[in-house]
Amino acid sequence: QVQLVESGGGLVQAGGSLRLSCAASGSIFSINAMGWYRQAPGKERELVAAITSGGSTYYSDSVKGRFTISRDTAKNTLYLQMNSLKPEEKAMYYCAWGTEATMSGYGMDYWGKGTLVTVSS
């Protein structure tokens, strides 16, 4: 049984910060990448940030310089530090672990149920 559980979402004012966490449990094999995706109402899911098993990182252009993805391998936990949040970034944020952090999320094998981030104007 594999579980990914996100936490850290909530309500913040524009310009505020949140740190999301994703704790993994269970027997997880062949993890090449870990990522954070978000999906706002009426919009497609998008890749926000990813980190490979080798430590390489990726950020969408819209979050570069403001978000930081990191991991704690000893704790099997993935983090996303989000600074200077914008109202348009209100969305459900999901963590995913798997073989490839594709833009759409396909190729990722394990998903959390999401944590809601609300950014007020």
GUMARTI-93333 format. One line per field, with one value per residue: residue in one letter; x, y, z of N, C-alpha, C, O in turn. Coordinates in pm, 1 decimal. Example, Ala and Ser with C-alpha at 12.3 -4.5 7.8 and 13.67 -1.06 7.14 Angstrom:
2
residu (A, S) .
nc1 (1319.0, 1285.0) .
nc2 (-569.0, -225.0) .
nc3 (780.0, 708.0) .
cac1 (1230.0, 1367.0) .
cac2 (-450.0, -106.0) .
cac3 (780.0, 714.0) .
cc1 (1320.0, 1290.0) .
cc2 (-330.0, 3.0) .
cc3 (780.0, 787.0) .
oc1 (1423.6, 1340.9) .
oc2 (-331.9, 113.8) .
oc3 (846.5, 803.9) .
This chain:
121
residu (Q, V, Q, L, V, E, S, G, G, G, L, V, Q, A, G, G, S, L, R, L, S, C, A, A, S, G, S, I, F, S, I, N, A, M, G, W, Y, R, Q, A, P, G, K, E, R, E, L, V, A, A, I, T, S, G, G, S, T, Y, Y, S, D, S, V, K, G, R, F, T, I, S, R, D, T, A, K, N, T, L, Y, L, Q, M, N, S, L, K, P, E, E, K, A, M, Y, Y, C, A, W, G, T, E, A, T, M, S, G, Y, G, M, D, Y, W, G, K, G, T, L, V, T, V, S, S) .
nc1 (84.9, 71.3, 101.0, 58.1, 56.9, -51.9, 6.7, -27.8, -155.6, -380.6, -531.7, -409.7, -301.5, -253.7, 80.5, 174.5, 311.5, 345.7, 423.0, 422.0, 386.3, 462.3, 416.4, 536.6, 447.7, 468.7, 552.4, 755.4, 885.9, 1142.5, 1153.3, 1193.6, 1141.0, 995.0, 719.2, 527.6, 202.4, -64.0, -409.1, -650.8, -994.7, -1174.4, -949.2, -664.9, -460.1, -138.3, 216.8, 406.5, 650.4, 938.8, 1154.1, 1430.3, 1554.5, 1823.7, 1858.0, 1818.2, 1628.3, 1312.1, 1116.3, 809.9, 776.2, 627.9, 659.2, 922.0, 1188.9, 1027.2, 913.3, 1028.7, 1138.8, 1200.3, 1347.4, 1338.9, 1499.1, 1541.1, 1314.3, 1125.3, 984.6, 848.4, 876.7, 732.9, 811.5, 643.8, 648.8, 552.6, 285.9, 28.1, -303.0, -408.0, -294.1, -440.2, -546.2, -589.6, -335.0, -119.5, 91.4, 320.2, 479.1, 703.9, 796.1, 847.9, 831.8, 610.0, 456.4, 180.2, 131.8, 94.8, 266.6, 360.7, 339.4, 233.8, 4.9, -103.0, -393.7, -431.6, -397.0, -555.7, -490.7, -553.8, -558.2, -604.0, -715.6) .
nc2 (-118.3, 206.8, 539.1, 886.6, 1181.0, 1499.7, 1815.3, 2135.5, 2325.6, 2606.6, 2921.0, 3220.6, 3560.4, 3755.8, 3768.6, 3640.1, 3344.7, 2988.2, 2659.3, 2353.3, 2008.1, 1669.4, 1359.0, 1036.4, 694.2, 337.8, 74.1, 181.9, 186.4, 234.8, 519.6, 792.5, 1057.9, 1336.0, 1542.8, 1851.0, 1931.2, 2137.6, 2223.9, 2433.1, 2539.5, 2464.6, 2462.2, 2302.7, 2045.2, 2126.4, 2108.6, 2220.5, 2218.2, 2008.9, 1744.2, 1540.5, 1206.4, 1236.3, 1492.1, 1708.5, 1993.4, 2131.5, 2405.3, 2563.1, 2838.4, 3044.6, 3031.9, 3042.7, 3150.3, 3213.5, 2987.0, 2690.8, 2366.9, 2081.7, 1800.5, 1547.8, 1279.9, 1092.4, 1110.8, 1052.0, 1259.3, 1526.0, 1867.1, 2190.0, 2509.6, 2804.9, 3126.8, 3473.8, 3453.6, 3452.2, 3563.4, 3419.6, 3176.9, 3018.9, 2700.1, 2341.9, 2159.0, 1900.0, 1630.6, 1412.0, 1107.5, 921.6, 769.7, 959.9, 1304.6, 1439.4, 1705.3, 1695.2, 1514.6, 1250.7, 950.2, 969.5, 775.1, 754.4, 930.8, 1197.4, 1306.3, 1572.3, 1917.8, 2211.2, 2532.9, 2860.0, 3184.3, 3502.9, 3819.2) .
nc3 (0.0, -100.4, -8.3, -49.3, 118.8, 131.5, 289.1, 447.7, 297.7, 266.8, 356.8, 236.8, 212.5, -83.4, -185.4, 32.8, 198.4, 180.5, 289.5, 146.3, 219.6, 148.0, 244.0, 214.2, 225.3, 260.7, 27.5, -204.1, -521.5, -768.6, -807.4, -992.2, -1013.3, -844.2, -791.0, -790.7, -867.8, -986.9, -996.8, -1101.9, -1074.9, -1367.5, -1523.5, -1676.5, -1534.6, -1418.4, -1423.0, -1160.0, -1018.5, -1006.5, -899.1, -955.8, -892.2, -888.7, -806.1, -973.0, -1064.4, -1166.4, -1268.1, -1337.3, -1561.3, -1452.5, -1178.4, -1114.2, -917.0, -707.5, -594.1, -429.3, -460.1, -265.5, -97.4, 155.5, 192.6, 393.5, 544.7, 362.5, 236.1, 53.1, -33.7, -93.0, -107.7, -117.0, -214.1, -217.2, -314.3, -559.7, -648.2, -867.9, -838.3, -678.5, -614.4, -626.9, -495.6, -578.9, -489.9, -651.3, -724.4, -920.0, -1232.2, -1428.5, -1444.5, -1607.2, -1800.2, -1788.1, -1592.1, -1640.7, -1635.3, -1387.0, -1098.0, -838.3, -642.2, -435.3, -250.7, -258.4, -157.2, -63.8, -178.4, -113.2, -225.4, -136.2, -263.4) .
cac1 (0.0, 147.6, 24.4, 117.6, -34.1, -11.7, -37.8, 28.5, -239.2, -461.8, -565.9, -310.0, -321.0, -159.1, 211.5, 210.7, 387.1, 304.9, 508.5, 349.5, 460.6, 406.5, 477.6, 513.8, 458.2, 445.9, 661.7, 766.6, 1002.7, 1178.2, 1113.2, 1288.6, 1107.1, 889.6, 674.6, 407.2, 110.8, -179.4, -522.2, -751.4, -1124.6, -1187.4, -821.4, -594.8, -354.6, -8.7, 333.6, 459.1, 791.4, 976.2, 1291.8, 1464.1, 1628.3, 1958.3, 1860.4, 1787.6, 1498.5, 1240.6, 1009.5, 738.4, 823.5, 550.3, 693.9, 1066.4, 1232.0, 935.1, 888.4, 1143.6, 1107.1, 1307.2, 1310.8, 1409.2, 1491.9, 1533.2, 1176.1, 1037.1, 897.0, 870.7, 830.2, 725.6, 804.1, 580.7, 658.1, 490.8, 174.1, -60.6, -440.4, -430.9, -235.3, -535.5, -565.1, -558.9, -197.5, -98.7, 225.3, 324.3, 608.7, 698.7, 904.4, 876.5, 748.4, 561.5, 381.2, 41.4, 124.3, 100.9, 401.8, 378.3, 272.1, 168.8, -52.1, -176.1, -530.1, -427.1, -418.6, -608.4, -425.8, -639.5, -486.5, -699.5, -666.2) .
cac2 (0.0, 329.7, 660.1, 1018.6, 1268.0, 1639.4, 1901.9, 2269.3, 2419.8, 2694.4, 3052.8, 3325.6, 3680.2, 3774.1, 3806.2, 3555.2, 3222.7, 2860.4, 2545.7, 2228.8, 1886.7, 1545.8, 1246.8, 909.7, 573.2, 217.6, 21.9, 259.7, 145.0, 298.2, 659.1, 874.7, 1198.5, 1377.4, 1671.7, 1917.2, 1974.4, 2210.2, 2233.3, 2529.9, 2509.8, 2495.8, 2462.2, 2176.2, 2022.9, 2169.5, 2082.0, 2340.4, 2196.7, 1869.1, 1714.0, 1403.9, 1132.3, 1289.0, 1625.1, 1813.2, 2054.6, 2199.5, 2493.9, 2632.0, 2975.4, 3136.3, 3024.3, 3052.0, 3256.8, 3228.3, 2855.5, 2603.0, 2228.0, 2013.9, 1668.8, 1489.5, 1137.8, 1014.7, 1115.8, 1026.9, 1374.9, 1626.1, 1998.1, 2300.3, 2640.7, 2896.9, 3264.0, 3577.2, 3389.6, 3536.4, 3513.7, 3323.0, 3049.2, 2941.1, 2572.3, 2221.8, 2119.7, 1757.1, 1576.5, 1288.9, 1040.5, 819.7, 746.2, 1078.8, 1420.3, 1501.5, 1829.0, 1662.9, 1425.3, 1112.4, 902.1, 963.3, 653.6, 769.2, 1063.6, 1231.0, 1353.9, 1715.0, 2013.9, 2332.1, 2660.5, 2971.7, 3310.8, 3611.8, 3942.6) .
cac3 (0.0, -113.4, 19.7, -47.2, 191.7, 129.1, 396.5, 443.2, 225.8, 348.2, 306.3, 255.0, 133.6, -192.5, -137.0, 144.0, 173.1, 236.1, 260.2, 131.9, 246.8, 95.1, 313.0, 147.0, 304.7, 184.4, -52.5, -326.8, -598.1, -895.4, -809.2, -1064.8, -1002.5, -753.9, -838.7, -744.8, -971.6, -937.3, -1087.0, -1063.2, -1135.8, -1508.2, -1591.1, -1681.3, -1438.1, -1466.6, -1341.3, -1096.9, -989.3, -995.8, -863.4, -991.9, -791.2, -888.0, -748.7, -1069.4, -1040.3, -1273.4, -1225.9, -1442.9, -1574.6, -1370.7, -1036.5, -1096.5, -829.1, -595.0, -535.2, -415.7, -431.4, -194.3, -47.9, 267.8, 160.2, 516.2, 591.6, 248.1, 232.1, -49.3, 9.5, -187.2, -45.4, -209.7, -168.0, -299.9, -381.9, -637.2, -647.1, -974.2, -801.3, -600.6, -681.4, -552.4, -521.9, -563.8, -506.0, -727.6, -734.2, -1022.1, -1326.1, -1508.1, -1412.7, -1729.5, -1781.0, -1758.7, -1478.3, -1685.4, -1613.6, -1242.6, -1054.5, -709.2, -624.5, -315.7, -272.2, -279.4, -51.2, -126.4, -153.3, -147.8, -217.5, -142.5, -322.6) .
cc1 (88.6, 55.0, 112.6, 15.7, 22.1, -64.6, 23.5, -52.2, -320.8, -487.8, -455.5, -349.2, -219.6, -27.7, 261.1, 279.9, 322.0, 411.8, 423.8, 441.9, 387.4, 482.3, 438.5, 530.4, 425.9, 568.5, 663.2, 897.1, 1020.6, 1125.8, 1223.6, 1264.0, 994.9, 847.6, 550.5, 328.9, -0.1, -288.1, -624.7, -883.3, -1131.0, -1058.9, -758.2, -490.7, -221.3, 100.9, 390.2, 609.2, 817.7, 1121.8, 1317.3, 1538.2, 1772.2, 1970.8, 1835.5, 1647.2, 1443.4, 1134.5, 938.5, 783.6, 752.8, 590.8, 843.0, 1102.8, 1145.4, 910.3, 1017.6, 1097.4, 1227.0, 1256.4, 1394.4, 1397.0, 1479.9, 1390.9, 1075.6, 934.8, 943.4, 809.8, 819.2, 708.5, 753.0, 581.4, 590.0, 374.6, 81.3, -201.5, -468.4, -370.9, -320.5, -566.3, -551.7, -418.9, -179.0, 49.4, 215.9, 466.8, 598.5, 819.4, 944.0, 779.2, 710.1, 479.4, 237.7, 24.9, 121.9, 245.4, 440.0, 288.1, 191.5, 127.4, -115.7, -314.3, -539.6, -446.0, -454.1, -532.0, -518.0, -563.5, -587.1, -634.3, -645.8) .
cc2 (123.5, 447.8, 783.0, 1111.6, 1408.5, 1712.0, 2039.5, 2370.7, 2503.8, 2824.9, 3151.8, 3446.1, 3685.0, 3828.0, 3722.5, 3428.4, 3102.6, 2758.2, 2419.4, 2111.4, 1768.4, 1430.7, 1116.7, 794.0, 453.4, 177.8, 90.3, 224.2, 229.6, 440.8, 740.8, 1023.4, 1218.9, 1517.0, 1722.9, 1964.9, 2055.7, 2214.6, 2328.5, 2494.7, 2554.7, 2496.2, 2324.0, 2167.9, 2063.7, 2135.1, 2212.9, 2329.3, 2048.3, 1857.3, 1568.3, 1336.5, 1179.3, 1430.0, 1738.9, 1865.4, 2120.1, 2287.6, 2548.9, 2777.3, 3070.7, 3136.9, 3035.6, 3173.8, 3275.2, 3096.4, 2776.1, 2463.1, 2163.5, 1880.0, 1632.2, 1339.4, 1050.8, 1006.8, 1082.3, 1138.5, 1474.1, 1757.2, 2092.8, 2428.5, 2738.6, 3036.0, 3358.1, 3521.7, 3491.4, 3478.8, 3407.2, 3186.1, 2970.9, 2813.6, 2459.3, 2178.9, 1973.2, 1723.9, 1444.7, 1237.2, 936.0, 815.4, 870.2, 1189.2, 1492.4, 1624.7, 1801.0, 1579.0, 1279.0, 1067.4, 901.3, 853.3, 667.4, 913.5, 1078.9, 1281.4, 1504.5, 1796.2, 2147.5, 2455.2, 2771.0, 3101.4, 3422.9, 3737.4, 4049.1) .
cc3 (0.0, -89.1, 10.7, 16.6, 193.9, 251.4, 376.1, 365.5, 321.2, 278.7, 338.6, 171.7, 20.9, -138.7, -21.1, 100.4, 239.1, 205.0, 259.3, 160.0, 186.9, 157.0, 245.7, 243.7, 216.9, 105.0, -188.1, -396.6, -722.3, -907.0, -875.1, -1047.0, -903.2, -795.5, -770.0, -865.8, -907.5, -1043.5, -1028.2, -1130.4, -1280.6, -1586.3, -1586.5, -1570.5, -1498.4, -1368.2, -1289.4, -1075.4, -977.0, -956.7, -894.9, -877.8, -780.9, -835.1, -845.3, -1046.4, -1165.0, -1210.4, -1348.1, -1445.1, -1478.6, -1223.7, -1010.5, -1011.9, -707.2, -521.7, -529.3, -380.6, -362.9, -143.3, 73.2, 249.7, 284.5, 568.7, 482.3, 231.5, 125.9, -3.2, -108.8, -107.6, -148.4, -148.5, -266.5, -381.6, -446.2, -636.4, -752.2, -945.1, -701.7, -677.4, -581.2, -593.2, -487.2, -570.6, -579.9, -734.5, -843.6, -1111.7, -1404.7, -1473.5, -1540.6, -1698.0, -1737.1, -1632.9, -1515.4, -1684.8, -1467.3, -1187.8, -926.2, -687.8, -487.8, -350.9, -285.5, -152.9, -116.1, -81.2, -202.4, -124.1, -236.9, -198.8, -216.7) .
oc1 (170.8, -55.4, 226.7, -98.9, 128.7, -166.9, 115.7, -20.6, -328.9, -468.7, -413.3, -421.3, -112.4, -25.0, 377.1, 304.1, 252.7, 482.8, 362.0, 560.8, 264.7, 599.2, 320.3, 616.0, 363.3, 674.2, 582.0, 1004.8, 925.6, 1061.6, 1332.8, 1354.7, 911.4, 931.4, 479.0, 382.9, -26.4, -261.1, -677.9, -883.7, -1097.3, -1059.4, -793.5, -441.1, -194.9, 80.3, 418.1, 685.1, 728.7, 1201.8, 1235.0, 1578.8, 1835.8, 2081.4, 1832.0, 1557.0, 1516.9, 1070.7, 1001.2, 824.5, 812.8, 560.2, 885.5, 1053.3, 1184.2, 888.8, 1105.5, 1025.4, 1341.7, 1136.7, 1506.4, 1296.4, 1415.0, 1351.9, 954.8, 815.2, 1062.6, 703.6, 887.2, 603.7, 812.1, 521.4, 572.5, 367.1, 59.3, -218.0, -544.9, -394.2, -277.1, -608.0, -508.8, -389.2, -218.0, 123.5, 115.1, 562.1, 495.8, 930.1, 1059.9, 657.9, 770.3, 437.9, 181.1, -83.4, 144.5, 334.8, 539.3, 172.5, 91.1, 204.6, -174.1, -347.4, -645.0, -503.5, -389.6, -511.7, -555.4, -511.0, -648.0, -514.0, -604.3) .
oc2 (142.3, 454.3, 783.3, 1119.1, 1433.9, 1674.9, 2056.7, 2489.6, 2475.6, 2838.4, 3164.7, 3434.2, 3625.1, 3920.5, 3733.1, 3406.4, 3114.5, 2769.7, 2383.8, 2115.1, 1768.3, 1408.0, 1090.5, 796.2, 466.9, 240.2, 59.9, 231.5, 288.3, 476.6, 756.0, 1104.9, 1131.2, 1599.7, 1649.8, 2030.7, 2043.5, 2209.5, 2306.6, 2426.5, 2668.6, 2527.7, 2240.1, 2268.9, 2038.2, 2132.7, 2304.7, 2419.8, 1971.2, 1948.3, 1482.2, 1400.4, 1164.0, 1481.9, 1854.9, 1788.9, 2158.6, 2249.9, 2577.5, 2832.2, 3166.4, 3231.9, 3037.8, 3284.4, 3344.3, 3095.6, 2792.3, 2443.2, 2189.1, 1851.7, 1680.2, 1279.3, 946.2, 907.3, 1083.8, 1114.3, 1501.5, 1758.5, 2077.3, 2452.5, 2753.8, 3059.2, 3325.6, 3541.3, 3600.7, 3357.4, 3314.1, 3090.5, 2869.2, 2819.1, 2478.2, 2164.5, 1928.1, 1783.3, 1374.6, 1313.8, 869.6, 852.5, 884.9, 1168.6, 1593.3, 1646.2, 1875.8, 1573.5, 1192.6, 1139.5, 840.0, 841.3, 598.5, 1006.3, 985.5, 1297.3, 1557.7, 1749.3, 2190.6, 2478.1, 2774.4, 3124.7, 3435.0, 3759.0, 4160.6) .
oc3 (89.7, -143.1, 56.9, -27.7, 250.0, 308.9, 296.3, 367.2, 440.7, 157.9, 453.5, 72.6, 29.6, -57.5, 18.7, -18.2, 340.1, 105.1, 359.6, 128.1, 176.9, 125.8, 223.2, 332.1, 111.7, 114.7, -275.5, -337.5, -774.1, -1005.7, -820.3, -1063.5, -881.2, -831.1, -701.5, -954.7, -787.9, -1163.5, -919.4, -1232.9, -1312.9, -1705.3, -1503.7, -1520.5, -1615.9, -1246.9, -1366.5, -1109.9, -941.1, -978.3, -864.0, -780.7, -676.6, -820.6, -804.2, -1012.4, -1255.9, -1112.1, -1450.1, -1342.8, -1429.8, -1151.6, -895.0, -1033.6, -613.0, -400.5, -614.0, -282.8, -399.6, -146.6, 90.3, 287.2, 280.8, 629.9, 506.0, 215.1, 111.9, 59.0, -210.3, -47.7, -255.3, -43.6, -383.9, -502.9, -394.1, -624.9, -727.1, -1019.1, -647.7, -793.1, -467.4, -711.8, -379.5, -648.9, -571.5, -748.7, -857.8, -1072.6, -1443.5, -1473.6, -1577.3, -1584.1, -1657.3, -1574.6, -1430.7, -1729.2, -1428.1, -1228.5, -908.4, -712.0, -433.0, -468.4, -320.3, -54.7, -211.6, 38.0, -319.7, -15.2, -343.2, -183.8, -248.5) .
